[in-house]
Amino acid sequence: MPKMKTKSSCKKRFKVTAGGRVKSGQAGKRHGMIKRSAKFIRTARGTTVMSTPDEKIIKSMMPYSR
């Protein structure tokens, strides 16, 4: 059997943790930071763990992740 391909966009944007959760960058931080509150900017720092329904979609595109 040939290998299944991983979606290139997913492997660039997401990482799978040891526990099987999917990590991604925080949304809403590209532009327009003047109008955002300081609290939003502070809490949107770093990465976040995706919700379970979204994880299922991403994992279907990454067949060899955990």
DSSP file (Angstrom, degrees, kcal/mol; ACC not computed):
  #  RESIDUE AA STRUCTURE BP1 BP2  ACC     N-H-->O    O-->H-N    N-H-->O    O-->H-N    TCO  KAPPA ALPHA  PHI   PSI    X-CA   Y-CA   Z-CA
    1    1 A M              0   0    0      0, 0.0     2,-0.1     0, 0.0     3,-0.1   0.000 360.0 360.0 360.0 137.3    0.0    0.0    0.0
    2    2 A P        -     0   0    0      0, 0.0     2,-0.1     0, 0.0     0, 0.0  -0.400 360.0 -96.9 -73.4 158.6    1.3    3.5   -0.8
    3    3 A K        -     0   0    0     -2,-0.1     2,-0.2     1,-0.1     0, 0.0  -0.414  35.2-116.0 -72.9 150.3    1.6    6.0    2.1
    4    4 A M        -     0   0    0     -2,-0.1     2,-0.3    -3,-0.1    -1,-0.1  -0.618  31.8-119.3 -82.4 147.7   -1.2    8.5    2.7
    5    5 A K        -     0   0    0     -2,-0.2     2,-0.4    58,-0.1    -1,-0.0  -0.681  14.8-135.1 -92.0 142.9   -0.3   12.1    2.3
    6    6 A T        -     0   0    0     -2,-0.3     2,-0.3    56,-0.1    56,-0.2  -0.756  32.6-104.8 -88.8 138.5   -0.4   14.7    5.0
    7    7 A K     >  -     0   0    0     54,-2.3     4,-1.9    -2,-0.4     3,-0.4  -0.493  25.1-143.8 -63.3 125.2   -2.0   18.1    4.1
    8    8 A S  H  > S+     0   0    0     -2,-0.3     4,-1.3     1,-0.2    -1,-0.2   0.858  98.1  56.2 -61.8 -36.2    0.9   20.5    3.8
    9    9 A S  H  > S+     0   0    0      1,-0.2     4,-1.2     2,-0.2    -1,-0.2   0.868 108.0  48.8 -65.3 -34.9   -1.2   23.4    5.3
   10   10 A C  H  > S+     0   0    0     -3,-0.4     4,-2.6     1,-0.2    -2,-0.2   0.898 107.3  52.4 -72.5 -40.7   -1.8   21.3    8.4
   11   11 A K  H  < S+     0   0    0     -4,-1.9    -1,-0.2     1,-0.2    -2,-0.2   0.780 112.1  48.2 -69.2 -22.3    1.7   20.3    9.0
   12   12 A K  H  < S+     0   0    0     -4,-1.3    -1,-0.2    -5,-0.2    -2,-0.2   0.796 121.5  33.0 -81.0 -29.7    2.8   23.9    8.8
   13   13 A R  H  < S+     0   0    0     -4,-1.2    12,-0.5    -5,-0.1     2,-0.3   0.706 113.5  49.1-103.0 -23.1    0.1   25.3   11.1
   14   14 A F     <  -     0   0    0     -4,-2.6     2,-0.3    10,-0.1    10,-0.2  -0.885  51.2-164.9-127.7 150.9   -0.6   22.6   13.8
   15   15 A K  E     -A   23   0A   0      8,-1.7     8,-3.4    -2,-0.3     2,-0.5  -0.974  19.3-135.0-127.8 146.5    1.4   20.3   16.2
   16   16 A V  E     -A   22   0A   0     -2,-0.3     6,-0.2     6,-0.2    50,-0.1  -0.892  22.5-137.7-102.9 129.0    0.0   17.3   18.0
   17   17 A T    >   -     0   0    0      4,-2.9     3,-1.5    -2,-0.5    49,-0.1  -0.200  28.8-100.0 -77.6 172.6    0.9   17.0   21.7
   18   18 A A  T 3  S+     0   0    0      1,-0.3    -1,-0.1     2,-0.1    -2,-0.0   0.813 124.5  54.1 -63.0 -30.7    2.0   13.8   23.4
   19   19 A G  T 3  S-     0   0    0      2,-0.0    -1,-0.3     1,-0.0    -2,-0.0   0.471 123.0-104.4 -84.0  -1.4   -1.5   13.4   24.8
   20   20 A G  S <  S+     0   0    0     -3,-1.5    -2,-0.1     1,-0.3     2,-0.1   0.476  76.6 133.2  94.9   1.9   -3.0   13.6   21.3
   21   21 A R        -     0   0    0     -5,-0.0    -4,-2.9     1,-0.0     2,-0.5  -0.433  55.5-119.5 -81.3 162.8   -4.4   17.2   21.5
   22   22 A V  E     -A   16   0A   0     28,-0.2    28,-2.7    -6,-0.2     2,-0.3  -0.915  22.1-156.9-110.1 125.1   -3.8   19.7   18.7
   23   23 A K  E     +AB  15  49A   0     -8,-3.4    -8,-1.7    -2,-0.5     2,-0.3  -0.767  18.6 166.8 -97.6 143.0   -1.9   22.9   19.3
   24   24 A S  E     - B   0  48A   0     24,-2.5    24,-2.9    -2,-0.3   -10,-0.1  -0.960  38.8 -89.8-147.1 165.4   -2.3   26.0   17.1
   25   25 A G  E     - B   0  47A   0    -12,-0.5    22,-0.2    -2,-0.3     2,-0.1  -0.404  53.6 -93.5 -73.0 154.4   -1.4   29.6   17.2
   26   26 A Q        -     0   0    0     20,-1.2     3,-0.4    18,-0.3     2,-0.2  -0.433  40.3-127.9 -69.6 140.9   -3.9   32.1   18.6
   27   27 A A  S    S+     0   0    0      1,-0.2    -1,-0.1    -2,-0.1    -3,-0.0  -0.509  81.6  39.2 -85.1 156.5   -6.3   33.7   16.2
   28   28 A G  S    S+     0   0    0     -2,-0.2    -1,-0.2     1,-0.0    16,-0.1   0.689  80.9 103.9  85.4  20.7   -6.9   37.4   15.9
   29   29 A K        +     0   0    0     -3,-0.4     3,-0.1     1,-0.1     4,-0.1   0.242  50.8  88.9-117.6  13.8   -3.4   38.7   16.3
   30   30 A R  S    S-     0   0    0      1,-0.2     2,-0.3     2,-0.1     3,-0.1   0.913  99.1 -18.6 -81.4 -44.0   -2.4   39.5   12.7
   31   31 A H  S    S+     0   0    0      1,-0.1    -1,-0.2     2,-0.0     0, 0.0  -0.944 105.1  59.2-154.9 171.5   -3.5   43.1   12.5
   32   32 A G    >   +     0   0    0     -2,-0.3     3,-0.6    -3,-0.1     4,-0.4   0.820  52.8 148.6  73.7  31.6   -5.8   45.7   14.1
   33   33 A M  T 3   +     0   0    0      1,-0.2     3,-0.4     2,-0.2     8,-0.1   0.689  58.9  72.2 -74.7 -16.0   -4.1   45.5   17.5
   34   34 A I  T 3  S+     0   0    0      1,-0.2    -1,-0.2     0, 0.0    -2,-0.0   0.911 100.3  44.5 -62.3 -41.8   -4.8   49.2   18.2
   35   35 A K  S <  S+     0   0    0     -3,-0.6    -1,-0.2     2,-0.1     2,-0.2   0.589  96.5  94.1 -82.4  -9.1   -8.5   48.4   18.7
   36   36 A R  S    S-     0   0    0     -4,-0.4     2,-0.1    -3,-0.4    -4,-0.0  -0.525  80.4-113.1 -81.8 150.2   -7.9   45.3   20.8
   37   37 A S     >  -     0   0    0     -2,-0.2     4,-2.0     1,-0.1     5,-0.2  -0.414  21.7-116.7 -77.7 159.6   -7.9   45.5   24.6
   38   38 A A  H  > S+     0   0    0      1,-0.2     4,-2.1     2,-0.2     5,-0.2   0.842 116.7  57.0 -63.4 -33.0   -4.7   44.9   26.5
   39   39 A K  H  > S+     0   0    0      2,-0.2     4,-2.5     1,-0.2    -1,-0.2   0.902 105.9  49.2 -65.4 -41.7   -6.4   41.9   28.2
   40   40 A F  H  > S+     0   0    0      2,-0.2     4,-1.9     1,-0.2    -2,-0.2   0.936 111.9  48.1 -62.4 -46.6   -7.1   40.3   24.8
   41   41 A I  H  < S+     0   0    0     -4,-2.0    -1,-0.2     1,-0.2    -2,-0.2   0.893 113.2  48.8 -62.1 -40.1   -3.5   40.8   23.6
   42   42 A R  H >< S+     0   0    0     -4,-2.1     3,-1.0     1,-0.2    -1,-0.2   0.920 114.6  42.9 -66.9 -45.1   -2.2   39.3   26.8
   43   43 A T  H 3< S+     0   0    0     -4,-2.5    -1,-0.2     1,-0.2    -2,-0.2   0.731 108.7  59.3 -76.9 -20.8   -4.4   36.3   26.8
   44   44 A A  T 3< S+     0   0    0     -4,-1.9   -18,-0.3    -5,-0.2    -1,-0.2   0.274  79.9 120.2 -90.1  12.1   -3.9   35.6   23.1
   45   45 A R  S <  S-     0   0    0     -3,-1.0     2,-0.2    -5,-0.1    -3,-0.0  -0.480  71.5  -6.4 -74.4 144.8   -0.1   35.3   23.5
   46   46 A G  S    S-     0   0    0     -2,-0.2   -20,-1.2   -20,-0.1     2,-0.2  -0.443 104.5 -34.3  78.8-142.9    1.5   32.0   22.5
   47   47 A T  E     -B   25   0A   0    -22,-0.2     2,-0.3    -2,-0.2   -22,-0.2  -0.663  47.3-151.8-117.2 169.9   -0.4   28.9   21.5
   48   48 A T  E     -B   24   0A   0    -24,-2.9   -24,-2.5    -2,-0.2     2,-0.5  -0.936  21.4-113.8-138.2 161.1   -3.7   27.3   22.3
   49   49 A V  E     -B   23   0A   0     -2,-0.3   -26,-0.2   -26,-0.2   -28,-0.0  -0.842  38.1-123.2 -97.2 133.0   -5.2   23.8   22.4
   50   50 A M        -     0   0    0    -28,-2.7   -28,-0.2    -2,-0.5     2,-0.1  -0.252  26.8 -98.3 -74.8 160.9   -8.0   23.3   19.9
   51   51 A S     >  -     0   0    0      1,-0.1     4,-2.2   -30,-0.1     5,-0.2  -0.359  37.3-106.8 -73.6 160.0  -11.5   22.1   20.7
   52   52 A T  H  > S+     0   0    0      1,-0.2     4,-1.7     2,-0.2    -1,-0.1   0.886 117.1  50.3 -60.5 -44.6  -12.4   18.5   20.2
   53   53 A P  H  > S+     0   0    0      0, 0.0     4,-1.1     0, 0.0    -1,-0.2   0.891 113.4  47.1 -62.1 -36.6  -14.6   18.9   17.1
   54   54 A D  H  > S+     0   0    0      1,-0.2     4,-2.1     2,-0.2    -2,-0.2   0.858 107.0  58.1 -70.7 -34.4  -11.9   20.9   15.4
   55   55 A E  H  X S+     0   0    0     -4,-2.2     4,-2.9     1,-0.2     5,-0.2   0.887 100.9  56.2 -60.8 -39.4   -9.2   18.4   16.4
   56   56 A K  H  X S+     0   0    0     -4,-1.7     4,-1.3     1,-0.2    -1,-0.2   0.885 107.6  48.5 -61.7 -38.9  -11.1   15.6   14.6
   57   57 A I  H  X S+     0   0    0     -4,-1.1     4,-0.8     2,-0.2    -1,-0.2   0.933 114.2  45.2 -66.3 -46.5  -11.0   17.7   11.3
   58   58 A I  H >X S+     0   0    0     -4,-2.1     3,-0.9     1,-0.2     4,-0.6   0.904 110.4  53.6 -66.4 -41.6   -7.3   18.4   11.7
   59   59 A K  H 3< S+     0   0    0     -4,-2.9     3,-0.5     1,-0.3     6,-0.2   0.793 101.5  59.9 -66.4 -27.3   -6.4   14.8   12.6
   60   60 A S  H 3< S+     0   0    0     -4,-1.3    -1,-0.3     1,-0.2    -2,-0.2   0.796 107.3  47.0 -68.7 -25.9   -8.2   13.5    9.5
   61   61 A M  H << S+     0   0    0     -3,-0.9   -54,-2.3    -4,-0.8    -1,-0.2   0.542 110.7  54.5 -89.5  -8.8   -5.8   15.6    7.4
   62   62 A M    ><  +     0   0    0     -4,-0.6     3,-1.5    -3,-0.5    -1,-0.2  -0.739  65.9 174.3-123.6  80.4   -2.7   14.4    9.4
   63   63 A P  T 3  S+     0   0    0      0, 0.0    -1,-0.1     0, 0.0   -57,-0.1   0.734  75.0  48.6 -66.4 -24.0   -2.9   10.6    9.2
   64   64 A Y  T 3  S+     0   0    0    -60,-0.1     2,-0.1     2,-0.0    -5,-0.0   0.299  85.8 104.3-103.6  11.3    0.4    9.8   10.9
   65   65 A S    <         0   0    0     -3,-1.5    -3,-0.0    -6,-0.2   -50,-0.0  -0.458 360.0 360.0 -80.4 165.5    0.0   12.0   13.9
   66   66 A R              0   0    0    -49,-0.1    -1,-0.1    -2,-0.1    -2,-0.0   0.512 360.0 360.0 -60.8 360.0   -0.9   10.4   17.2
